[in-house]
Amino acid sequence: MRRDGALDPGAGDGRTDLRLLASAHDAFVSDGSVDPVVRPMVLDSWRRSLTGGADPETMVAPFVIDAAGLAELRDQHPLGPVMPVIRQLLVEEAELAGMLVAVSDAAGRLLWVEGNHAMRSRAERMNFVEGTSWRETDAGTNAPGTALALDREVQIFRAEHLARTVTPWSCTAAPIHDPDTGSLVGVLDLTGGDPVAGPTSLALVRATVRAVESELRINRLTRPPGSDRNGSRPALEVLGRHQAEWRSGARQTRLGLRHSEILVLLAESTDGMTADELEAALSVQPIATVTVRAELSRLRQAILPYRITTRPYRLDVRPDSDLERLRAAVAGHDHRRAVELYRGPLLPHSESPAIIDLREQLHHGVRRLLLEAGDPDSLLRFADTDFARPDLQLWQAAESLLPDGSPRRSEVLRRIRALLGDDA
């Protein structure tokens, strides 16, 4: 083991390292004494766990989701559609190597545990199963919970686990982030024997996380979540985009900002809009009618074979838009769906008065829904984005909802202090 406590497979007798680490664990649990063999990262985690009320001798990860709730969370969670990628890249190898692969949400709840059958049976004895919480405050130091607390890759070797029941195991975990907003959506973990805490396992987990995040982005580009469009219905994507994206069959078109604004306004209008109405909606400064007509003429070419009719101007098809889906989620009080769909404000660079009004309505609608829902996981996914991070009330609400000892509490309190201008 290296001087910082990390496993070094090429250094001497591993059994000596195991004895030293087990002895250091016993000493810390019994009287709080600290042996230099314990890595600082692990020691910090031990202390966080104890501060949160963990008992190393008796603690067992609790069940926090029943079967029905687990099925619902899996169905709605953004990592559900990309589980085939994880199975292909990691689970198949884990089964052969005698390892387990676990995926948690951003609250530390295990949603999937797959891999070697014999190892799954052994893991059940320590409640390493779907539906349990592996936050540090619930299960002590462990790779999924500590990766969640630190928001970075973590390897935990044997007695570096705080809970006595977990010390025979080793694990490697890394957080998974939303590729568009950067918010934490879950943790990928590899659990098993001693080799799991080695560099090869870390490289596998790291590569799988990159592939998962890439797949999340590809899915959004090619199959917008919850889409109800069919082959004859085009798609319009405008949330978090500086320019709208229009898709019709295999054809994909990125529109200029002015065309994006016009298309959104026409898609939102049930009765159509006159040239004068479009002029007023697009700018506080006067726009010549001939200019609006010229823009409409060019836009018609961009969205063929669909048409913009005249007197008034109206789309001859209602596009399947992310805007429409988000509004439906908010109206249906589906806060998890709303935070998944809301990848950013509507056309954030637009200065069109009508677009600005619509942008603010949508943002405040999602914000209000999340504040009312009282779900810290969804609230933090929303708050931890470029477009919501400066919102003090969101962080204060999250802080009030997080249980004592939550691995994310320190991050939330740091954000609150920064927004209040208190860096002490």
One Martini backbone bead per residue (centre of mass of N, CA, C, O) as a GRO file, in nm:
protein
  424
    1MET     BB    1   0.096   0.035   0.022
    2ARG     BB    2   0.086   0.345   0.007
    3ARG     BB    3   0.127   0.629   0.191
    4ASP     BB    4  -0.187   0.715   0.120
    5GLY     BB    5  -0.336   0.405   0.109
    6ALA     BB    6  -0.309   0.298  -0.161
    7LEU     BB    7  -0.315   0.048  -0.370
    8ASP     BB    8  -0.016  -0.166  -0.440
    9PRO     BB    9   0.033  -0.450  -0.620
   10GLY     BB   10   0.376  -0.425  -0.619
   11ALA     BB   11   0.381  -0.425  -0.285
   12GLY     BB   12   0.448  -0.689  -0.152
   13ASP     BB   13   0.256  -0.791   0.123
   14GLY     BB   14  -0.085  -0.778   0.139
   15ARG     BB   15  -0.139  -0.894   0.426
   16THR     BB   16  -0.007  -0.664   0.582
   17ASP     BB   17  -0.201  -0.447   0.492
   18LEU     BB   18  -0.453  -0.577   0.608
   19ARG     BB   19  -0.362  -0.574   0.905
   20LEU     BB   20  -0.317  -0.270   0.931
   21LEU     BB   21  -0.602  -0.181   0.847
   22ALA     BB   22  -0.763  -0.342   1.057
   23SER     BB   23  -0.626  -0.210   1.302
   24ALA     BB   24  -0.707   0.083   1.234
   25HIS     BB   25  -1.008   0.034   1.245
   26ASP     BB   26  -1.028  -0.063   1.540
   27ALA     BB   27  -0.909   0.191   1.670
   28PHE     BB   28  -1.117   0.395   1.567
   29VAL     BB   29  -1.375   0.256   1.679
   30SER     BB   30  -1.286   0.246   1.985
   31ASP     BB   31  -1.107   0.559   2.017
   32GLY     BB   32  -1.025   0.742   1.746
   33SER     BB   33  -0.771   0.655   1.639
   34VAL     BB   34  -0.488   0.735   1.415
   35ASP     BB   35  -0.356   0.590   1.131
   36PRO     BB   36  -0.140   0.646   0.863
   37VAL     BB   37  -0.268   0.417   0.674
   38VAL     BB   38  -0.496   0.612   0.648
   39ARG     BB   39  -0.661   0.775   0.434
   40PRO     BB   40  -0.785   1.087   0.426
   41MET     BB   41  -1.046   1.023   0.272
   42VAL     BB   42  -1.136   0.798   0.466
   43LEU     BB   43  -1.130   0.955   0.731
   44ASP     BB   44  -1.341   1.164   0.651
   45SER     BB   45  -1.566   0.955   0.609
   46TRP     BB   46  -1.576   0.839   0.891
   47ARG     BB   47  -1.652   1.107   1.027
   48ARG     BB   48  -1.911   1.161   0.874
   49SER     BB   49  -2.057   0.903   0.959
   50LEU     BB   50  -2.051   0.953   1.267
   51THR     BB   51  -2.194   1.229   1.260
   52GLY     BB   52  -2.458   1.080   1.129
   53GLY     BB   53  -2.483   0.803   1.330
   54ALA     BB   54  -2.292   0.579   1.289
   55ASP     BB   55  -2.253   0.215   1.343
   56PRO     BB   56  -2.005  -0.006   1.278
   57GLU     BB   57  -2.127  -0.272   1.426
   58THR     BB   58  -2.460  -0.243   1.321
   59MET     BB   59  -2.476  -0.137   1.050
   60VAL     BB   60  -2.736  -0.130   0.787
   61ALA     BB   61  -2.863  -0.102   0.499
   62PRO     BB   62  -3.153   0.045   0.421
   63PHE     BB   63  -3.477   0.026   0.335
   64VAL     BB   64  -3.644   0.283   0.105
   65ILE     BB   65  -3.774   0.083  -0.118
   66ASP     BB   66  -4.019  -0.054  -0.272
   67ALA     BB   67  -4.122  -0.229  -0.537
   68ALA     BB   68  -4.301  -0.007  -0.660
   69GLY     BB   69  -4.099   0.229  -0.630
   70LEU     BB   70  -3.873   0.101  -0.797
   71ALA     BB   71  -4.024   0.082  -1.066
   72GLU     BB   72  -4.076   0.387  -1.092
   73LEU     BB   73  -3.785   0.490  -1.080
   74ARG     BB   74  -3.679   0.331  -1.321
   75ASP     BB   75  -3.879   0.449  -1.532
   76GLN     BB   76  -3.787   0.768  -1.467
   77HIS     BB   77  -3.498   0.733  -1.491
   78PRO     BB   78  -3.232   0.833  -1.696
   79LEU     BB   79  -3.073   0.543  -1.671
   80GLY     BB   80  -3.261   0.329  -1.789
   81PRO     BB   81  -3.200   0.354  -2.110
   82VAL     BB   82  -2.866   0.286  -2.041
   83MET     BB   83  -2.833  -0.008  -1.928
   84PRO     BB   84  -2.730  -0.163  -2.182
   85VAL     BB   85  -2.447  -0.037  -2.170
   86ILE     BB   86  -2.365  -0.144  -1.892
   87ARG     BB   87  -2.403  -0.443  -1.957
   88GLN     BB   88  -2.202  -0.461  -2.196
   89LEU     BB   89  -1.938  -0.324  -2.050
   90LEU     BB   90  -1.973  -0.465  -1.737
   91VAL     BB   91  -2.163  -0.702  -1.653
   92GLU     BB   92  -2.049  -0.933  -1.825
   93GLU     BB   93  -1.766  -0.922  -1.690
   94ALA     BB   94  -1.857  -0.949  -1.393
   95GLU     BB   95  -1.973  -1.232  -1.407
   96LEU     BB   96  -1.697  -1.372  -1.481
   97ALA     BB   97  -1.530  -1.219  -1.228
   98GLY     BB   98  -1.705  -1.196  -0.963
   99MET     BB   99  -1.910  -0.943  -0.985
  100LEU     BB  100  -2.062  -0.621  -0.921
  101VAL     BB  101  -2.330  -0.405  -1.038
  102ALA     BB  102  -2.410  -0.066  -0.950
  103VAL     BB  103  -2.700   0.162  -0.940
  104SER     BB  104  -2.757   0.492  -0.851
  105ASP     BB  105  -2.881   0.759  -0.729
  106ALA     BB  106  -2.843   1.088  -0.598
  107ALA     BB  107  -2.940   0.948  -0.301
  108GLY     BB  108  -2.813   0.637  -0.279
  109ARG     BB  109  -3.010   0.449  -0.434
  110LEU     BB  110  -3.055   0.132  -0.530
  111LEU     BB  111  -3.167   0.022  -0.861
  112TRP     BB  112  -2.913  -0.162  -0.950
  113VAL     BB  113  -2.818  -0.522  -0.924
  114GLU     BB  114  -2.552  -0.686  -1.097
  115GLY     BB  115  -2.430  -1.024  -1.179
  116ASN     BB  116  -2.300  -1.243  -0.992
  117HIS     BB  117  -2.480  -1.478  -0.831
  118ALA     BB  118  -2.307  -1.551  -0.582
  119MET     BB  119  -2.248  -1.253  -0.500
  120ARG     BB  120  -2.540  -1.169  -0.456
  121SER     BB  121  -2.591  -1.358  -0.219
  122ARG     BB  122  -2.374  -1.235  -0.036
  123ALA     BB  123  -2.475  -0.933  -0.049
  124GLU     BB  124  -2.748  -0.974   0.101
  125ARG     BB  125  -2.618  -0.985   0.395
  126MET     BB  126  -2.557  -0.647   0.353
  127ASN     BB  127  -2.778  -0.506   0.168
  128PHE     BB  128  -2.674  -0.530  -0.144
  129VAL     BB  129  -2.959  -0.398  -0.271
  130GLU     BB  130  -3.236  -0.319  -0.401
  131GLY     BB  131  -3.366  -0.030  -0.214
  132THR     BB  132  -3.111   0.074  -0.084
  133SER     BB  133  -2.904   0.274   0.129
  134TRP     BB  134  -2.553   0.418   0.056
  135ARG     BB  135  -2.507   0.623   0.238
  136GLU     BB  136  -2.301   0.715   0.482
  137THR     BB  137  -2.529   0.741   0.706
  138ASP     BB  138  -2.634   0.436   0.641
  139ALA     BB  139  -2.332   0.266   0.554
  140GLY     BB  140  -2.098   0.424   0.539
  141THR     BB  141  -1.813   0.363   0.405
  142ASN     BB  142  -1.837   0.381   0.043
  143ALA     BB  143  -1.823   0.412  -0.284
  144PRO     BB  144  -2.102   0.528  -0.358
  145GLY     BB  145  -2.134   0.727  -0.113
  146THR     BB  146  -1.855   0.878  -0.147
  147ALA     BB  147  -1.892   0.967  -0.440
  148LEU     BB  148  -2.138   1.137  -0.371
  149ALA     BB  149  -2.006   1.327  -0.157
  150LEU     BB  150  -1.753   1.413  -0.369
  151ASP     BB  151  -1.793   1.395  -0.678
  152ARG     BB  152  -1.605   1.122  -0.729
  153GLU     BB  153  -1.380   0.904  -0.758
  154VAL     BB  154  -1.380   0.572  -0.587
  155GLN     BB  155  -1.177   0.366  -0.359
  156ILE     BB  156  -1.252   0.069  -0.159
  157PHE     BB  157  -1.059  -0.120   0.090
  158ARG     BB  158  -1.201  -0.310   0.288
  159ALA     BB  159  -1.134  -0.159   0.599
  160GLU     BB  160  -1.233   0.120   0.481
  161HIS     BB  161  -1.472   0.033   0.576
  162LEU     BB  162  -1.681   0.089   0.844
  163ALA     BB  163  -1.857  -0.141   0.829
  164ARG     BB  164  -1.815  -0.457   0.934
  165THR     BB  165  -1.984  -0.616   0.706
  166VAL     BB  166  -1.792  -0.475   0.457
  167THR     BB  167  -1.475  -0.544   0.491
  168PRO     BB  168  -1.449  -0.790   0.269
  169TRP     BB  169  -1.478  -0.563   0.063
  170SER     BB  170  -1.460  -0.412  -0.268
  171CYS     BB  171  -1.458  -0.078  -0.443
  172THR     BB  172  -1.584   0.104  -0.739
  173ALA     BB  173  -1.661   0.457  -0.809
  174ALA     BB  174  -1.879   0.679  -1.017
  175PRO     BB  175  -2.007   0.952  -1.136
  176ILE     BB  176  -2.308   1.071  -1.298
  177HIS     BB  177  -2.375   1.304  -1.560
  178ASP     BB  178  -2.530   1.544  -1.708
  179PRO     BB  179  -2.441   1.649  -2.029
  180ASP     BB  180  -2.593   1.938  -2.015
  181THR     BB  181  -2.591   2.035  -1.689
  182GLY     BB  182  -2.396   1.856  -1.474
  183SER     BB  183  -2.567   1.693  -1.307
  184LEU     BB  184  -2.635   1.461  -1.071
  185VAL     BB  185  -2.776   1.116  -1.133
  186GLY     BB  186  -2.539   0.911  -1.033
  187VAL     BB  187  -2.393   0.577  -0.962
  188LEU     BB  188  -2.112   0.373  -1.040
  189ASP     BB  189  -2.055   0.023  -0.941
  190LEU     BB  190  -1.783  -0.194  -0.824
  191THR     BB  191  -1.810  -0.524  -0.672
  192GLY     BB  192  -1.580  -0.725  -0.450
  193GLY     BB  193  -1.281  -0.804  -0.449
  194ASP     BB  194  -0.965  -0.683  -0.444
  195PRO     BB  195  -0.941  -0.607  -0.760
  196VAL     BB  196  -1.156  -0.372  -0.756
  197ALA     BB  197  -0.921  -0.166  -0.627
  198GLY     BB  198  -0.798  -0.131  -0.906
  199PRO     BB  199  -0.700   0.013  -1.208
  200THR     BB  200  -0.879  -0.153  -1.400
  201SER     BB  201  -1.152  -0.091  -1.270
  202LEU     BB  202  -1.137   0.213  -1.297
  203ALA     BB  203  -1.122   0.218  -1.607
  204LEU     BB  204  -1.395   0.078  -1.656
  205VAL     BB  205  -1.577   0.278  -1.507
  206ARG     BB  206  -1.490   0.531  -1.655
  207ALA     BB  207  -1.569   0.436  -1.943
  208THR     BB  208  -1.868   0.381  -1.883
  209VAL     BB  209  -1.947   0.665  -1.803
  210ARG     BB  210  -1.880   0.797  -2.072
  211ALA     BB  211  -2.079   0.624  -2.237
  212VAL     BB  212  -2.336   0.706  -2.086
  213GLU     BB  213  -2.320   1.013  -2.137
  214SER     BB  214  -2.327   0.982  -2.445
  215GLU     BB  215  -2.600   0.831  -2.462
  216LEU     BB  216  -2.773   1.052  -2.341
  217ARG     BB  217  -2.723   1.250  -2.573
  218ILE     BB  218  -2.816   1.076  -2.809
  219ASN     BB  219  -3.107   1.027  -2.712
  220ARG     BB  220  -3.188   1.330  -2.730
  221LEU     BB  221  -3.133   1.361  -3.038
  222THR     BB  222  -3.314   1.094  -3.137
  223ARG     BB  223  -3.494   1.041  -2.846
  224PRO     BB  224  -3.702   1.202  -2.699
  225PRO     BB  225  -3.833   1.208  -2.405
  226GLY     BB  226  -4.166   1.110  -2.436
  227SER     BB  227  -4.230   1.074  -2.715
  228ASP     BB  228  -4.538   1.103  -2.947
  229ARG     BB  229  -4.430   1.065  -3.216
  230ASN     BB  230  -4.448   1.014  -3.552
  231GLY     BB  231  -4.367   0.992  -3.881
  232SER     BB  232  -4.551   1.280  -3.930
  233ARG     BB  233  -4.400   1.415  -3.680
  234PRO     BB  234  -4.230   1.667  -3.584
  235ALA     BB  235  -3.940   1.804  -3.421
  236LEU     BB  236  -3.889   2.031  -3.129
  237GLU     BB  237  -3.588   2.189  -3.001
  238VAL     BB  238  -3.535   2.455  -2.724
  239LEU     BB  239  -3.409   2.361  -2.463
  240GLY     BB  240  -3.099   2.496  -2.398
  241ARG     BB  241  -3.100   2.650  -2.678
  242HIS     BB  242  -2.983   2.882  -2.917
  243GLN     BB  243  -3.104   2.674  -3.129
  244ALA     BB  244  -3.316   2.524  -3.309
  245GLU     BB  245  -3.447   2.189  -3.360
  246TRP     BB  246  -3.535   2.021  -3.665
  247ARG     BB  247  -3.731   1.717  -3.717
  248SER     BB  248  -3.762   1.502  -4.022
  249GLY     BB  249  -3.698   1.220  -3.983
  250ALA     BB  250  -3.369   1.225  -4.109
  251ARG     BB  251  -3.401   1.525  -4.083
  252GLN     BB  252  -3.172   1.789  -3.973
  253THR     BB  253  -3.229   2.126  -3.830
  254ARG     BB  254  -3.059   2.427  -3.778
  255LEU     BB  255  -3.164   2.725  -3.659
  256GLY     BB  256  -3.194   3.032  -3.641
  257LEU     BB  257  -3.297   3.255  -3.415
  258ARG     BB  258  -3.535   3.381  -3.568
  259HIS     BB  259  -3.660   3.115  -3.662
  260SER     BB  260  -3.696   3.000  -3.381
  261GLU     BB  261  -3.893   3.212  -3.277
  262ILE     BB  262  -4.115   3.175  -3.488
  263LEU     BB  263  -4.169   2.874  -3.443
  264VAL     BB  264  -4.257   2.895  -3.151
  265LEU     BB  265  -4.492   3.094  -3.190
  266LEU     BB  266  -4.653   2.916  -3.389
  267ALA     BB  267  -4.670   2.661  -3.204
  268GLU     BB  268  -4.828   2.828  -2.970
  269SER     BB  269  -5.041   2.896  -3.184
  270THR     BB  270  -5.381   2.828  -3.254
  271ASP     BB  271  -5.469   3.094  -3.454
  272GLY     BB  272  -5.236   3.244  -3.521
  273MET     BB  273  -5.043   3.507  -3.703
  274THR     BB  274  -4.972   3.811  -3.773
  275ALA     BB  275  -4.744   4.030  -3.875
  276ASP     BB  276  -4.787   4.229  -3.641
  277GLU     BB  277  -4.765   4.019  -3.411
  278LEU     BB  278  -4.480   3.928  -3.478
  279GLU     BB  279  -4.336   4.194  -3.448
  280ALA     BB  280  -4.410   4.237  -3.143
  281ALA     BB  281  -4.289   3.956  -3.043
  282LEU     BB  282  -3.980   3.997  -3.151
  283SER     BB  283  -3.982   4.325  -3.084
  284VAL     BB  284  -3.945   4.650  -2.953
  285GLN     BB  285  -3.857   4.707  -3.225
  286PRO     BB  286  -3.910   4.790  -3.527
  287ILE     BB  287  -4.041   4.586  -3.798
  288ALA     BB  288  -4.050   4.513  -4.106
  289THR     BB  289  -4.275   4.342  -4.285
  290VAL     BB  290  -4.079   4.244  -4.508
  291THR     BB  291  -3.889   4.099  -4.311
  292VAL     BB  292  -4.084   3.891  -4.201
  293ARG     BB  293  -4.157   3.765  -4.477
  294ALA     BB  294  -3.870   3.674  -4.546
  295GLU     BB  295  -3.831   3.484  -4.306
  296LEU     BB  296  -4.073   3.300  -4.373
  297SER     BB  297  -3.972   3.207  -4.648
  298ARG     BB  298  -3.712   3.067  -4.539
  299LEU     BB  299  -3.852   2.881  -4.332
  300ARG     BB  300  -4.013   2.707  -4.529
  301GLN     BB  301  -3.759   2.562  -4.647
  302ALA     BB  302  -3.659   2.432  -4.369
  303ILE     BB  303  -3.958   2.259  -4.316
  304LEU     BB  304  -3.971   2.072  -4.522
  305PRO     BB  305  -4.297   1.958  -4.603
  306TYR     BB  306  -4.391   2.180  -4.433
  307ARG     BB  307  -4.625   2.444  -4.355
  308ILE     BB  308  -4.697   2.800  -4.401
  309THR     BB  309  -4.960   2.974  -4.361
  310THR     BB  310  -5.201   3.226  -4.439
  311ARG     BB  311  -5.425   3.422  -4.296
  312PRO     BB  312  -5.278   3.346  -4.095
  313TYR     BB  313  -5.000   3.243  -3.953
  314ARG     BB  314  -4.946   2.878  -3.990
  315LEU     BB  315  -4.908   2.570  -3.893
  316ASP     BB  316  -4.982   2.242  -4.038
  317VAL     BB  317  -4.826   2.144  -3.770
  318ARG     BB  318  -4.778   1.983  -3.464
  319PRO     BB  319  -4.515   1.971  -3.288
  320ASP     BB  320  -4.287   1.776  -3.110
  321SER     BB  321  -4.211   1.927  -2.809
  322ASP     BB  322  -4.032   2.001  -2.526
  323LEU     BB  323  -4.226   2.220  -2.437
  324GLU     BB  324  -4.485   2.049  -2.429
  325ARG     BB  325  -4.382   1.831  -2.229
  326LEU     BB  326  -4.317   2.018  -1.995
  327ARG     BB  327  -4.598   2.137  -1.952
  328ALA     BB  328  -4.731   1.862  -1.888
  329ALA     BB  329  -4.562   1.796  -1.636
  330VAL     BB  330  -4.646   2.041  -1.471
  331ALA     BB  331  -4.955   1.999  -1.486
  332GLY     BB  332  -4.907   1.689  -1.360
  333HIS     BB  333  -4.694   1.699  -1.121
  334ASP     BB  334  -4.414   1.591  -1.264
  335HIS     BB  335  -4.111   1.644  -1.135
  336ARG     BB  336  -3.922   1.435  -1.265
  337ARG     BB  337  -3.993   1.495  -1.557
  338ALA     BB  338  -3.928   1.798  -1.556
  339VAL     BB  339  -3.621   1.779  -1.480
  340GLU     BB  340  -3.550   1.609  -1.732
  341LEU     BB  341  -3.657   1.812  -1.959
  342TYR     BB  342  -3.502   2.057  -1.820
  343ARG     BB  343  -3.211   2.176  -1.998
  344GLY     BB  344  -3.320   2.473  -2.016
  345PRO     BB  345  -3.379   2.757  -2.135
  346LEU     BB  346  -3.550   2.931  -2.360
  347LEU     BB  347  -3.370   3.066  -2.574
  348PRO     BB  348  -3.139   3.243  -2.403
  349HIS     BB  349  -3.065   3.470  -2.647
  350SER     BB  350  -3.333   3.584  -2.653
  351GLU     BB  351  -3.516   3.920  -2.707
  352SER     BB  352  -3.795   3.837  -2.720
  353PRO     BB  353  -4.071   3.917  -2.549
  354ALA     BB  354  -4.229   3.647  -2.582
  355ILE     BB  355  -3.996   3.456  -2.507
  356ILE     BB  356  -3.935   3.570  -2.229
  357ASP     BB  357  -4.209   3.509  -2.105
  358LEU     BB  358  -4.202   3.204  -2.157
  359ARG     BB  359  -3.938   3.143  -2.012
  360GLU     BB  360  -4.033   3.239  -1.727
  361GLN     BB  361  -4.276   3.057  -1.695
  362LEU     BB  362  -4.126   2.787  -1.711
  363HIS     BB  363  -3.917   2.822  -1.490
  364HIS     BB  364  -4.122   2.889  -1.256
  365GLY     BB  365  -4.283   2.629  -1.286
  366VAL     BB  366  -4.059   2.430  -1.213
  367ARG     BB  367  -3.970   2.558  -0.948
  368ARG     BB  368  -4.242   2.537  -0.798
  369LEU     BB  369  -4.277   2.232  -0.821
  370LEU     BB  370  -4.015   2.154  -0.660
  371LEU     BB  371  -4.082   2.303  -0.397
  372GLU     BB  372  -4.354   2.140  -0.351
  373ALA     BB  373  -4.252   1.833  -0.362
  374GLY     BB  374  -3.999   1.758  -0.165
  375ASP     BB  375  -3.747   1.658  -0.356
  376PRO     BB  376  -3.411   1.654  -0.321
  377ASP     BB  377  -3.309   1.523  -0.581
  378SER     BB  378  -3.457   1.707  -0.788
  379LEU     BB  379  -3.373   1.980  -0.670
  380LEU     BB  380  -3.061   1.935  -0.710
  381ARG     BB  381  -3.065   1.890  -1.015
  382PHE     BB  382  -3.164   2.183  -1.065
  383ALA     BB  383  -2.962   2.358  -0.893
  384ASP     BB  384  -2.707   2.198  -1.041
  385THR     BB  385  -2.706   2.453  -1.253
  386ASP     BB  386  -2.641   2.724  -1.441
  387PHE     BB  387  -2.954   2.836  -1.427
  388ALA     BB  388  -2.986   2.774  -1.083
  389ARG     BB  389  -2.736   2.821  -0.887
  390PRO     BB  390  -2.814   3.134  -0.783
  391ASP     BB  391  -3.059   3.008  -0.615
  392LEU     BB  392  -3.108   3.033  -0.288
  393GLN     BB  393  -3.385   2.897  -0.229
  394LEU     BB  394  -3.315   2.618  -0.332
  395TRP     BB  395  -3.086   2.552  -0.130
  396GLN     BB  396  -3.255   2.597   0.126
  397ALA     BB  397  -3.464   2.381   0.062
  398ALA     BB  398  -3.267   2.144   0.046
  399GLU     BB  399  -3.155   2.169   0.334
  400SER     BB  400  -3.439   2.115   0.474
  401LEU     BB  401  -3.468   1.811   0.336
  402LEU     BB  402  -3.218   1.706   0.441
  403PRO     BB  403  -3.077   1.487   0.620
  404ASP     BB  404  -2.890   1.416   0.860
  405GLY     BB  405  -2.578   1.344   0.711
  406SER     BB  406  -2.578   1.411   0.436
  407PRO     BB  407  -2.354   1.404   0.166
  408ARG     BB  408  -2.478   1.700   0.052
  409ARG     BB  409  -2.474   1.919   0.277
  410SER     BB  410  -2.197   2.058   0.243
  411GLU     BB  411  -2.252   2.165  -0.041
  412VAL     BB  412  -2.505   2.330   0.024
  413LEU     BB  413  -2.378   2.514   0.242
  414ARG     BB  414  -2.165   2.635   0.055
  415ARG     BB  415  -2.363   2.770  -0.139
  416ILE     BB  416  -2.505   2.949   0.064
  417ARG     BB  417  -2.260   3.109   0.160
  418ALA     BB  418  -2.183   3.223  -0.117
  419LEU     BB  419  -2.461   3.370  -0.173
  420LEU     BB  420  -2.428   3.542   0.105
  421GLY     BB  421  -2.107   3.616   0.131
  422ASP     BB  422  -2.000   3.361   0.315
  423ASP     BB  423  -1.660   3.235   0.330
  424ALA     BB  424  -1.606   3.129   0.632
   0.00000   0.00000   0.00000
